[in-house]
């Protein structure tokens, strides 16, 4: 009998399968698979007719698929912050998209998803993209790197510091750069060039594909990045091989810990830029590198699930699959994503995508499986946010939440398992206005907030209309109001026609912001 079966055998004789799944503290293995810039419409079971995702479709058939699931933000760093802390990222300073040398924004001692699960007896690990800062402001890439994941609840980490398109292009295991040659020390700078390595500005002939001005600094593996780097040549990743390396580490983690409860945060890179899929996936989507990396992502998920089955722990494992924010075609590199998109609707019926306060920016695919517990083959209408994962998993494993932590995280475990259609009554969405200034990209500091409640979506008035990298942000100097049931594409602004509701939702959002918490 499996470990889960031993834990539940007595309860199962008294309770129905649905009731027993919520009966008390539970210790399934937990894997959160977080894609990067994957859109609602990029997945077959969410309506994609162009990109084939058989493994994700199979995952959905075995579990519950959500059509009203949200990342908290339309960009990656704040979404990841909210996922791990249970707080809306806009409540904290410094939670915009971070450079590769930023200090850690989740500080040691903070109550987090991994620290909570560690208290519940879990082995905890992170593999993949970090992008939440490291160190205290000046990282020594050649020594011990701290604080980082190991200081906020993870027992093990194998991760990239920031993003694929930012230096340093190295991997860190626990607290040290992997394969670093002490005779070739790493230096990183985001303001001035270091060393004499070629850049995309000066050597476009060395590039696999061109980058825009922000993505034209140090070249590595034929791709110019954001920021300057020198040294660490033996430690640098090869983009085409990186997914296989990360999958290998994820498999090592679950294999080594299969005999006791484990939590793995598997933060994948696809389909974030630069898109350089392994040769075995090139051309598989017919949509160029962006589509090919989604096919690669789907394969990777399938391989991880197959490993769980091989290890005999698939039935003991809860998998949560989602994306950190909405999709984008052009995001700094000329990789033909725009030209080859054709009729593909990367955000499904929703407007815009990454960077946007519109639904396409934060409404994302989400699938939850746990054989015998998460409802199989179910499509849930429940409204959920990634910020709720902490409280929901705490409830599942019987851990209390400190009153002053995870202040925006609701315990919606029944909804996460597809056993209830009652989710949130509201969710706050956010983005931060991004502005290109010459060769750099930076936040303007303007935080854009929206509130969804039921069928209604309110966008707070902010600034004149903006777009970034081809995606409309959704800003206006006045409030906007949309009825998503009638107008999922947010084209018919009814704020002036329904002024009482507009005022009510504006006041509600003001209160959520002013109160400093939304969890009651």
N, C-alpha and C positions, 0 to 999 in steps of 0.2 A: 504493500500500500504506500502511496506517496505521502510526503510529510503533511500536505494539506489534508489528505484523507484521514490521517491519524488525528489531526487536530479537530476535525469536524465530525468524526464518525458518530459520537454520541449525540451531538446537536442535530445531526441529520435525521435521526430516528424520531425526533420530536417536532421538527420544523419542516416546512416546505422548503425546496431549494432556494426560492427567492427570500424567504424569511431568514433562513440560516445564514445567508451571505451578509446579513446586517446584524446578526445576533450579538456579536461581541468583538473583542480585540482580535484582529486577524493578522497573520504573518505570511502573506504571499511574497514571493520575490516581486520586485517592482522595477520595471525598465521604462524610463521616459526617453522616447526617441524624438529629438527636436530637429526638424528640418530647418533650412535657412533660406528664406525668401520663396518658399513654395506656396503657390496660390490655391485658392479654393477650387478653381477650375482646372488645375494641373493634374488632377488625379482621376482615374477612370471611374471610380464609384461615385465621384462628385460631378460626373457629366462630361469629362474629357473624351472627345472622339478622335483626337489626334495623337496624344501621348498614351501609350499603353502601360498600365501599372498593375499587372496581375497579382503581384505579391501584396500590395496594399489593398487591392480589391478583395483578396482572400482573407486578409486580416479583418476587413469590415464585415465580411460574411460570417466570420466566427465571433464577432463582437458587436458593439454598438457604434454606429456612425452618427456624429452630431452635425446638425445643419445650422446651429446657432452658437457656435463656439468662437471665442475671441482670444487673441493675444491682447495684452493690455496696451501695447504700443505698436505703432507702424514702423518701428525700427528695432534693431536687434538688442543693443545693450539694455535699454529699459525693459524690454520684454523678459529678458533673462533675469534681470534683477527682481522683477515682480514674481516670476515663477519660483525663484529660490527663497525669497523673503516673505511672500504673502502680503506685501505692501505695494500699492500703486507707485511706480517709479517717479511720477511727477511730484510726489510729496518730498522727495529728497533732491538735493542739489548734485550736480555733476553726473546725472544719469542720461546724458545724451550719448550719441555714438562716440566711443573713445578711441584715441590713437593707441598705437601698439605699446607705447611706453607709459601709459597712464597709471596712476596709483590705484590700489585696490579700493573699490567703492563699497564692497560689503566687508566690513571690518571684523577682525577677530573677536570672537565671543558673541557675535550676533546670532540670534535664533533663526535657523534656516531649515529648509526642507531636509538636507542631509543630516544636520545636527539633531533634528527631531527623530529621524529614522535611526540614527546611531544610538540615541537614548533607548529606542525600542528594540535594540539588539541586532540591528542590521549592519552588515559590512557595506560600506558606501564607496562608490567610485564615480569618477567623471572621465569620459573619453571624448575627445573632439575639440570643438571650439569653446574657448573660455570667454574672452572679450568683456571681462568685468574688472580689468585692471589687476596689476600685480605690484607688490612692494609698497613702499611709502613715498614714492615720488621720483626716485632715481634708481632704476633697477640695474644691478650688476649682473649682466647676463652670463658672466663667467664664473659666478659663485653660487651661493645658495640664494634662491629666490623666494622671498617671503615678505609680507603675508600673501597667501594665495588660497587655492582650494582646500588645502590641508588644514587651514586655519579657520574654516567655517563649517567643518563637519565631514569633509571627505577623507576617507582613509587612504585613498589611492587616486592619483591623477595622471593622465597621459593626454596632453592637450596642447593646442596652439595658443599663443598668448592673446591674439586678437582675431583677425580675419585673414582669409586667403590673400587679399589684396593689400595687406599692410605688413611692413617689416616689424619685428624680425621673422623671417620665414624659417623658423625652427620649431621643434617640438620639445616640450618640457615633460619629464617624468618626475612626478612628485615635486621636488624643489630644484632640479638641475636640468640644464639643456642636454638633450640626448645627443651622444656622439660628438661632443665638443672637444676639439683639439686645443689644449692649453696654449700651444704655440701659435694659434690663430684666433686670438680673442675677438669677441663680438663688440662692435660699437654701433649704436643706433642713435639717430637724431631726426626729429621731425621738422626742424627749422632750417638747418644748414647741412650741406653735403659733408659727409665724412668719408675718408678714403678716396681711392681713385677708380672705383668700379664704374662701368658705363651706366648711363641713365637713358630712359626712354626719350627724353628731350633731345639728347645729343646723338643717339645711336638708334634711330628707328629701324635701321636695316637689320638689327639684331633681334627684332621682336617677332613673335609668332602672330600677334595681332596688336594693333596700335591701342594705346590708352589715351584718354583725354588728359588735360594738363594736370589734374590731381593725381592721376595714375601713371605718371611719367617720370618717377624718380628711379631708384636703384633697380636694375634689371637682375632678375634671378630666373633661371630656367626659361629664358626667352620671353619673360613677362615682366613688364615694368610695374613697380608697386608704389603705394603711398608711403612716403618716408624714405630715409637714407640709411643704408646699412653697409658695414664692411666687416670682414672676418667671418668665422664660423662656417667656412665652406663645407667641411665634412658633416656638419650638423644640419644643413639645409634640406628641406623636403623636396621631393620631385612631385609636382602637382598631380601628374597622371597616376602616380602610385599611392597617393596619400589616403584615399578611401580604403584601399586594401590594408594599409598599415593600421588605420584606426579600427577597422573591422576586426583585424587580428588581435588588437589589444582588448577590444570589447569581448571577444570570444575567450581570450585568456582570463579575463576578469570573472566571467560567469562560470567558466570551467573550474577555476580554482576555488570558487565559493559555492558550488552547487549543493553542498551538504547543509547549508544554513541560510537563513534569509539574507538576501542581498538587494541593494538598490544601485542601479546603474543609470546615470544621466549620460545618454549617448547623444551628444550634440553634433549632428552631421553638418557637412559643409554645403551640400547640394541644395538648390542650384545657384548659390552665391557666386559672384564673379571673383577672380577670373575662372571661366569655365573651361577646364582642360580635362575631359574625361579620359579614362584609361582607353587604350586603343581598341579593346574588345567591345566598347560601347559606341565608338565613333560611327556616326551614320545610322545608328539603330532607330532613332526617332523620326528621321526625315525632317527635323526642325533645327538642325545645327547643334552647336555645343550646349545651349540651354536645355533643349529637349533631351539630348543624350545624357546630360548629368542627372536628369530626373529618372531616366531609365536606369542609370547607375544606382541612384538612391533606392529605387524600388528593388533592384536585385540585392542590394546590401541588406535591406530589411528582411527579405526572404531568406538570405543566408543566416542571419542571426536567429530567426525563428526556427530554421532547420537545425541549428546547433542546439537550441533549447530542447527540441524534440529528441535529438540524438542523445542528449544528456539525461533525458527522462524527467525534465523539470518544466516542460511547457505547460502542463496543467496546473503547476504551482506558481505560475508567473503571470502577473498583471502587466500588460503592455499599454502604455499611453503614447500614441503617435500624434504629433501635431507639427505646426510651423511657427516660427518666432514672429512672423509678420506676413503681410501680403507680398505679391509678386512684382517683378519688374523685368522689362526686356533689356533696354540699354541701361547699364549702371557703371559706365566708365570705360568700357572696352568695346572695340569694334569687332564683335564676334558673330555678327549676322543674326542676332536674336530678333531684331526688329524686322529685318528683311524676310526671315524664314517663318515668322509667326503665322502667316496666312490667316485662316479663320479661327485660329485657336483663341479662346477667351480664357486667359490665364486666371482671372478673378471670377470666372463664372458669370452670373448675372449682375455682379456688383461693380461699382464704379471705381476706377483707378486702381491703386495697389500700394506697394511700399512707399513710405513717406507720407501717405495721405490720411486725412481724418475721415474720408469717405469709407464706406463699408469694405471696399477692396483692400484697404490698408490693414485692417485688423480682424476681419472675419476670415477664419482659416479652417482648413480641414482638421478634424480631430476624430480619432478612432480609439476605442478602449476595448481590450480583450482580456478575459480571465475565464478560462473554460469552467463552466458550471456555476459561474457567479455573475459575470457580465452578460447581459442578455444578448443572445446570438441573433444575428441577422436583423437587428433592430435599427431603425432610423429615428433618432431622438430629436424632438423639437425643443428640449430644455435649453435654456440660455445659461451658458457657463463661461467662465473666464479662466485663463491659466493661473491667475492669482489665487483661485480657489483650490488649487491642487494641494497646497500645504495643509489647510484645515481639513480637507476631505480625507487625505491620507492619514493625518493625525487621528481622525475619528475612526478610520478603518483599523488602525493598529493600536488604538487605545491610549494615545498620548494626549495629555492636556496642552492647551495653548496658553502661554502667558498672556495676561490681559493687555499688556502694552506691546505685544508683538503680533505679526501677521494681521495687521489692523484692517485689512481689506479682504481677507480670505474667509469664505463661507464654507461650512461643512455641507457639501452637496454629494456625499458619497453615494446615496441612492440614485441620484441623477447620473453620476459618472458611470455607474454600473448598468445604466439603462433600465433600472427598476422603478423609476419615477420620472414623470415628465415635469415635475416641479423643480425648476432651476432658480436662477436669480430673477428678481423683479426689475433689476436695473443693472447696467454695466457702464463704467466710464471708459472711454477710449481716448488715446492721446497721441500726439505727434509733436515734434519740435521742428520749427521752420529751418530748413537747410538752405544756405546761400553760398554760391560759388564766388570766391573773390580771387581772381587771377589764377594762381596755380594751387590754391588751397580751397578746401571746403570746410565750412564751419557752421555751427548752429548760430542763428541770430539771437537766440535767447528767448524767442517768442514761443511760448508753450500753447498749443492749440488743444482744447478739450471738447469732448462731446459726451452726451448722455443718451443711452438707449434705454427705454422702458416700454415693454410691450411692443406694440407696432410702431412706436414713435421714436424718432431719432432727432435729437437737438444738437446743433453745432453752435458753440458760443462764438459770438462776433469777435473778430481779431484784426486782421490786416487785409490789404487788397489781395486779389487772387494771385496765387503763385503756382508754379509747377517746378518740379525738380527731376532731372533726368527723364523727362517726358511724361511723368505722372502728375496729374493735377492734384494739388494738396487739399483743396476744398475750403480755403480761407475766403472770408468776406468780412468787411468792417461791421456788418450787422449780423444778428442771429439768423440761423436757418432752422427750418423744421421740415421733416419728411415723414411720410407714412410709408414704412417699409413694406407693409403688406400689399399696398397698392402700387408702390413705386420703389422696388428694390434697387433700382439704379440711381436713386437720389437725383432725379431731374426736375421734379416739381416741388419747389420750395413753397410751403403753405404757411410760413410763419406769419405773414400779414393777414392771412385768411382765418387763422386760428390763434388770435393774439393771447387769449387766456391760457391756453395750453403752453404756448411759447414762454409766457411769463412764469408759469408754474414750473416748467422744467429748468428754466434759467435759475430760479430760486433754489430748486432742489440741488442742482449742480453746485451752486454757491455754497450751500450748506454742507455737502459732502466734502468740499475743499476746506471750508472753514473749520469743520469738526475735527479734522485730522485723522479720521477713521470712518469706516463704513460698517465694519463688523460690530454687531450689537452684543 
